[in-house]
């Protein structure tokens, strides 16, 4: 089959690789019909090389048609249409039972002290082959794949793999009070969708902050109050407070994380690791991957910060004195995809309140994935969300 594989920093290629096969009696093979390019894929493209091997298959936002099932699979059958969550979760352990599928005890990567394995996402998360491919082996066939209706475009459902549950959890964790205010940092796919969900769930004022004109225009077109970092710079906090009675918003959702725009020291440290031998670079990324916590300085006292962006460092400058003094509540973590499916499926109707049908800015053949990664990384051609057709 054809699959997108990693070959080095900013070097991904569509290669011919062996087809996946059933290994366990509850495995299924899915023929991928649509698969997404995620902002966190850019971390693999740019800085997580120490945790990747040449030939690793990327991607964690797929959906498709069940091609083959193992002998113990009873929940789905060949021909069913399914979405595959990015967490590899068993559905039966204690953590899954508590709705913490991103902490699945069956697939935790204990070698690195990480939570549940993820499709297509480095040794830190199990080095499981990903979904930017023609076929995908999916374990736990009786629990993991999400059956979806056979009608409607793929765009209606593919975001159940990551974008929708990640954004929904970010808003849930933000605990925005009824009629409250929220600022969303970063208007990439997750931040954009978080603004839509926050507005849908009753936030009175949703502020979207970014520095990419296309992203700002896209959010503003849906009624989001947008602020351009290029305009406000270091005065952004003052402007946000002016919009929120001088206090700051009730909640801040940080949908940026490891991406280091405007943080030259962090960016330099992250890129330095890509020049080191893998063993040393891996230790450097874990210990010195300096991320940003700009959200601390925007949220009101007694407010809530929800971290949805991928944070990669083990030595983040977490200012506990500021957190304590401002009485901040902090929620974070990989999305527990299956926990939120029942909340989200009723919204994926012809009414389309979240605008999923036209959420993608680009739909391309998988053969053009290398060019799409570069386009998305450089934020060219209005790229916010890219979908591939294998």
C-alpha positions in Angstrom: 0.0 0.0 0.0 0.9 3.7 -0.2 1.6 5.4 3.1 3.2 8.7 4.3 6.5 7.9 6.1 9.0 9.9 8.0 12.5 10.2 6.7 14.0 13.2 8.7 13.4 16.7 9.7 11.0 18.3 7.1 11.3 15.1 5.0 8.1 13.0 4.7 7.5 10.8 1.6 4.8 8.7 0.2 6.3 5.2 0.0 5.1 1.7 -0.8 5.0 -0.3 2.4 3.6 -3.7 3.4 -0.1 -3.9 3.8 -1.2 -4.3 7.5 -2.5 -7.7 8.6 -4.6 -9.0 11.4 -2.4 -9.8 14.4 -4.9 -10.3 17.2 -8.4 -11.8 17.1 -10.0 -8.5 17.9 -8.1 -6.5 15.2 -9.8 -5.0 12.2 -8.4 -3.7 8.9 -9.8 -0.4 7.7 -9.6 0.9 4.1 -9.0 4.6 4.6 -11.2 6.9 2.7 -10.2 10.2 4.4 -7.4 11.1 6.7 -6.4 14.4 8.2 -3.3 16.4 8.7 -3.1 17.7 12.3 -1.2 20.6 13.7 0.6 18.1 16.1 1.9 16.3 13.0 4.0 19.3 12.4 5.9 18.6 15.7 7.0 15.3 14.1 7.8 17.2 10.9 9.9 19.7 12.8 11.2 18.8 16.3 10.4 15.2 17.4 12.9 13.4 15.2 14.7 11.9 18.1 11.6 9.7 18.8 11.0 8.6 15.2 12.6 6.0 12.9 12.9 6.3 9.1 9.8 4.6 7.6 7.4 5.3 10.5 3.9 5.9 9.1 2.4 9.1 10.3 -1.2 10.3 10.8 -3.8 9.9 13.5 -7.1 11.3 12.0 -8.5 8.6 9.8 -11.8 7.1 8.8 -12.9 4.6 6.2 -14.6 1.3 5.5 -14.0 -1.9 7.4 -12.2 -4.3 5.1 -11.5 -7.3 7.3 -12.2 -8.3 10.9 -10.6 -10.8 13.4 -12.5 -13.9 14.5 -13.6 -12.3 17.8 -14.9 -9.0 16.5 -18.7 -8.9 16.9 -19.5 -5.1 17.0 -18.6 -4.3 13.4 -18.3 -6.2 10.2 -16.8 -5.7 6.7 -18.5 -2.8 4.9 -19.2 -0.8 8.0 -18.1 2.9 7.9 -16.0 3.9 10.9 -13.9 6.7 12.4 -10.7 5.7 14.2 -9.9 7.7 17.4 -6.3 8.9 17.7 -6.0 7.2 21.2 -5.4 3.5 21.1 -7.6 2.6 24.0 -8.9 -0.9 25.0 -12.3 0.3 26.3 -12.3 -2.2 29.2 -9.5 -1.2 31.7 -10.1 1.0 34.8 -9.0 4.2 33.1 -11.2 3.6 30.0 -14.1 2.8 32.4 -13.6 6.2 34.0 -13.7 7.9 30.6 -9.9 8.5 30.6 -9.2 6.8 27.3 -6.0 8.8 26.8 -4.6 7.0 29.9 -5.6 3.5 28.9 -3.8 1.1 31.1 -3.6 -1.6 28.4 -1.7 0.6 25.9 0.3 2.9 28.2 3.9 3.3 27.0 5.6 2.5 30.3 9.1 2.7 28.8 8.7 6.5 28.5 6.2 7.0 31.3 3.6 8.0 28.7 -0.2 7.6 28.6 -2.1 5.6 26.0 -0.5 4.8 22.7 -1.4 7.0 19.8 -1.6 6.2 16.1 1.3 7.5 14.1 3.0 9.4 16.9 6.5 8.5 17.9 8.2 6.0 20.3 6.9 8.2 23.2 3.4 6.9 22.3 4.0 3.4 21.2 5.3 3.8 17.6 2.0 2.5 16.3 1.7 2.8 12.4 -0.5 5.8 11.5 -3.5 6.5 9.3 -2.1 8.6 6.5 -2.1 5.5 4.4 -4.4 3.4 2.3 -5.1 0.8 5.0 -4.8 0.7 8.8 -4.8 -2.1 11.4 -7.0 -1.0 14.3 -6.9 -3.1 17.5 -9.8 -3.5 20.0 -12.3 -3.8 17.2 -15.2 -4.3 19.7 -14.5 -1.0 21.5 -12.2 1.4 19.5 -13.6 2.2 16.0 -16.6 4.5 16.0 -19.4 3.4 13.7 -21.0 6.3 11.8 -23.9 6.5 9.4 -23.3 5.4 5.8 -24.6 8.6 4.3 -23.2 12.1 4.4 -19.7 13.2 3.3 -16.6 12.0 5.1 -16.1 15.7 6.2 -19.2 15.2 8.4 -17.6 12.6 10.6 -13.8 12.5 10.1 -13.2 15.1 12.8 -14.5 12.7 15.4 -11.0 11.2 15.3 -9.4 14.2 16.9 -10.5 17.7 16.2 -14.0 17.6 17.6 -13.3 15.6 20.8 -10.1 17.6 21.5 -11.9 20.9 21.1 -14.9 19.7 23.0 -12.8 18.5 25.9 -10.9 21.8 25.8 -14.2 23.7 26.3 -15.4 21.3 28.9 -12.3 21.6 30.9 -12.4 25.4 30.6 -15.6 25.4 32.7 -16.9 28.6 31.2 -19.9 29.8 33.3 -23.2 30.4 31.6 -23.0 33.6 29.7 -19.3 33.8 30.5 -16.2 34.8 28.5 -13.4 32.8 27.0 -10.2 33.6 25.1 -8.8 31.0 22.7 -5.1 31.3 22.0 -4.3 30.0 18.5 -6.9 29.6 15.7 -5.5 26.5 14.0 -7.9 23.6 13.6 -8.3 22.9 17.4 -8.5 26.6 18.4 -10.9 27.4 15.6 -13.2 24.5 16.5 -13.0 25.4 20.2 -14.3 28.9 19.5 -17.3 27.3 17.6 -18.0 24.9 20.4 -17.7 27.5 23.1 -20.2 29.8 21.2 -22.5 26.8 20.6 -22.5 26.0 24.3 -23.5 29.5 25.4 -20.4 31.6 26.0 -21.4 35.3 25.7 -18.0 36.5 24.4 -15.5 34.3 22.6 -12.2 36.0 21.8 -9.9 34.3 19.3 -6.2 35.3 19.2 -3.8 34.5 16.4 -1.3 36.2 14.0 -2.3 34.5 10.7 -4.7 36.8 8.7 -6.5 33.9 7.0 -7.2 32.2 10.4 -8.4 35.5 11.9 -10.8 36.2 9.0 -12.1 32.6 9.2 -13.0 32.9 12.9 -14.4 36.4 12.5 -16.8 35.2 9.8 -18.4 33.0 12.4 -18.9 35.9 14.9 -15.8 35.4 17.0 -14.2 38.6 18.3 -10.7 38.2 16.9 -7.5 39.9 18.0 -4.3 40.0 15.8 -1.1 39.5 17.7 0.7 41.5 15.0 -1.4 44.5 15.9 -1.4 44.3 19.7 1.9 42.6 20.5 2.7 42.7 24.2 -0.4 44.8 24.7 -2.7 41.8 24.0 -3.4 41.2 27.7 -4.5 44.8 28.2 -6.9 44.5 25.2 -8.3 41.3 26.5 -8.9 42.8 29.9 -10.5 45.9 28.3 -13.0 43.5 26.6 -13.8 41.7 29.8 -14.6 44.4 32.4 -10.9 44.9 33.3 -10.6 41.5 34.9 -9.7 39.1 32.1 -11.8 36.3 30.7 -13.4 33.6 32.9 -11.4 31.0 31.0 -8.5 30.7 28.6 -8.0 27.8 26.2 -4.4 27.5 24.9 -4.5 25.7 21.6 -1.0 26.5 20.6 1.3 24.6 23.0 4.7 23.6 21.6 4.6 25.8 18.5 7.1 28.5 19.3 5.9 31.6 17.4 6.9 34.7 19.3 9.1 32.6 21.7 12.6 32.7 20.1 14.4 31.1 23.0 12.0 28.2 23.1 12.1 27.8 19.4 15.9 27.9 19.4 16.2 25.3 22.1 13.7 23.0 20.3 15.5 23.2 17.0 18.9 22.7 18.6 17.8 19.2 19.6 17.3 18.2 15.9 21.0 18.7 15.3 22.1 16.3 18.1 22.6 12.5 18.0 19.2 10.8 18.7 20.0 9.5 22.2 21.2 12.9 23.4 18.5 14.8 21.5 15.7 12.7 23.1 17.0 13.5 26.6 17.3 17.2 25.7 13.7 17.4 24.3 12.4 15.7 27.5 14.3 17.9 29.9 14.7 21.2 28.1 11.8 21.5 25.8 10.7 25.0 26.9 7.0 25.6 26.2 4.9 28.7 26.6 2.2 29.4 29.2 0.9 32.8 28.0 -2.5 31.8 29.2 -1.5 32.5 32.7 -1.3 36.2 32.1 -4.7 36.6 30.4 -7.1 34.7 32.6 -8.9 36.5 35.4 -8.2 35.7 39.0 -10.1 32.6 40.0 -10.5 31.6 36.4 -9.7 28.4 34.5 -7.0 27.6 32.0 -7.5 24.7 29.6 -4.4 23.5 27.8 -5.3 21.7 24.5 -2.0 22.3 22.7 0.7 19.7 22.7 3.3 20.5 25.4 6.5 18.7 24.9 9.0 19.8 27.6 9.8 18.2 30.9 11.1 21.4 32.4 8.4 23.9 31.5 8.6 27.2 33.5 5.4 26.6 35.5 5.1 29.6 37.8 3.4 28.1 40.8 3.5 31.4 42.7 1.4 33.1 39.9 -1.0 30.1 39.8 -1.4 30.2 43.5 -1.8 33.9 43.8 -4.4 34.1 41.0 -6.2 31.1 42.3 -6.1 29.5 38.9 -7.7 26.2 38.0 -5.7 24.3 35.5 -7.0 21.4 33.3 -5.2 19.6 30.5 -4.4 16.4 28.7 -4.8 14.4 25.5 -8.5 14.2 24.5 -10.4 11.1 25.7 -12.0 10.7 22.3 -14.6 8.0 23.1 -15.8 9.9 26.2 -17.2 12.7 24.1 -18.7 10.8 21.1 -22.2 10.7 22.5 -22.2 14.5 22.9 -20.8 15.1 19.5 -22.7 12.7 17.2 -26.1 14.5 17.6 -24.4 17.7 16.2 -23.2 16.0 13.0 -26.5 16.5 11.2 -27.6 18.3 8.1 -28.1 21.4 10.3 -24.3 21.3 10.9 -24.2 23.8 13.8 -20.4 23.5 14.1 -19.7 24.0 10.4 -17.9 20.7 9.9 -19.0 20.2 6.3 -16.8 23.1 5.1 -14.2 23.1 7.9 -11.4 21.7 5.7 -9.6 24.3 3.6 -7.9 21.8 1.4 -8.7 18.3 0.2 -5.8 16.6 -1.6 -4.7 13.2 -2.7 -2.3 11.4 -0.3 0.4 11.6 -3.1 0.6 15.3 -2.4 1.0 15.0 1.4 4.7 16.1 1.4 3.8 19.4 -0.3 0.8 19.7 2.0 3.0 19.4 5.1 5.2 22.2 3.9 2.2 24.4 3.0 0.6 23.8 6.4 3.9 24.4 8.3 4.5 27.6 6.5 0.8 28.6 6.7 0.5 29.3 3.0 -2.5 29.4 0.8 -4.9 29.8 3.7 -4.2 26.3 5.0 -6.1 25.7 8.3 -7.3 22.1 7.8 -6.0 19.6 5.2 -7.7 16.3 4.4 -6.1 13.6 2.3 -7.8 11.0 0.1 -5.6 7.9 -0.2 
